[in-house]
Amino acid sequence: MKLERFKETNKKKTGMIIGICFVVLLCTVIVVFRSFALYEEKKEFDVIKGRVPDQNYDVLFAFTLEDEDGNKTNIENVPEGTNYEVTVSCDKGATGEWNYEEWGPLIKNLTNARTKCKINFGPSKAIADVIKNLPIVTEGSGLYEVSHSDAEITYTTELNAINNLKQTEYRYAGANPNNYVNFNNELWRIIGLVNTPEGSRIKLIRNEFLGRENEWDGYSWDSSEESINDGFGINEWSTSKMKELLNNGPYYNRTTGDCYIGSNNRTSACDFSSTGLTNEAKEMIDTVTWNTGSNGTATYMKINSNLFYNLERSSNTGVWCIGNECDGEDNRTTSWVGQVGLMYPSDYGYATSGGSTTNRETCLNTNIHGWSDSDVIDCKENDWLYISKNNPYKYFLWTITPLSEERFQFFVFSIDFSRATSGGVVYKSADEGMNSVLYPVVYLKSNINIVSGNGTMDSPYEISLKA
């Protein structure tokens, strides 16, 4: 009996132990389950159109939302909208990044079961603030400060506009600075945080030129009927054919049409159905005042970068005046309010870092026309607007700035890439289509944010419009 009682007691103890172990195991499972609760498997993000190639391993996601003060809270679902700077970090050797177009994660190197990825949605940063807070360099490729405190602004008497144009700018310069940005579903580059009469704005230029099928045959800045300037056009941006193309024509509307390619209003079919502005891009472009002053009586062969900045913002027009008489049209302006323009000669000048034989300061004080000379070759060879725009085709690049020249009112400043004066600022007749190339330039609105990227060609800045 005692043995039987012992056995019975032992069975009860064994049952209690098993029960306790089961409870402990259950609690452990619950704790483990709760610890993975935030890593709920999201198949719709696990397989984004099949970009995760191997589905033998699962991915567990945890989402956090970060506020302006850096505080993070756990969230159960991916937030809507795209106005976030998203970071993805995974364990077990996996790597992740965020696809902003598909609005979901892209996971790579997935080789282990129950790989955990943390995805944080933080506030995106204004692109102007990001650029302004980058390290300032004094040599080589990077971001430079350009002071305009002594600039002479004469196109207007409006004090706020004058003061805005005298602010310090932040310009990218050097052979290849990290100033790439994804804009209009294309690669563009940031000229810098540049002054406008309305204030500082991020200024972009398209990385590749817009041209016709024959790269030797481009678009006219302007054209006219033969009775006006012999058909060579007028160097007034506000009425020019190129202004219309970029702001109201096929390029702006992302469509096909007829574009001006020579004198006497000669046109040819042009197709911007895949290279024109998208609606999303147009929403990001600011409408600002573009200064369109000319050199006046200053000899164009003696104008350096700082003097060009002043003259572009001067009261000089593209008409040469002698005394009280002006040769040609009196309906001229020195500013234009719009969205899409071209770069200035000074933009080209400020983009140099100089080099070992000619430093940046010397380049800025050397007339830009003379940059074609071999003794200052460092100026153009360390200027990304020269290097990135150059190719085996020899052409010239349009600027927005008219030239004042006696008896002529159809000359426009351009950057020459021909063998004779390569790298120098010259001038061309507004109707010139042969060998001309077009690089659209825009200013971004102040509420454009960077959501990812580091500005390199391989990882350009991704930007979004803040609501």
Secondary structure, DSSP 8 states (H G I E B T S, - for coil): -HHHHHHHHHHHHHHHHHHHHHHHHHHHHHHHHHHTGGG---HHHHSSTT-S--TTS-EEEEEEEE-TTS-EEEESS--SSS-EEEEEEESTT-EEEEETTTTEEEEE---STTEEEEEEEEE-EEHHHHHHTS-B-SSSSEEEEE--TT----S---HHHHHHHTS-EEEEEBSS-S-EEEETTEEEEEEEEEEETTEEEEEEEESS-B--SSTTB---S----TTTGGGT----GGG-HHHHHHHTSHHHHTSEEEEE-SSTT-EEEEE-TTTS--HHHHHHB--EEEE----TTS-GGG--HHHHHHHHTSS--SS-EETTEESS-----SEEEESEE---HHHHHHTB-B-SSSBHHHHHHS-GGGGGSGGGHHHHHTBHHHHTT--SS--EEEEEEE--BTTB--EEEEEE-STTTTTSEEEEETT--BTEEB--EEEB-TTEEEEE--SSSSS-EEEEE--
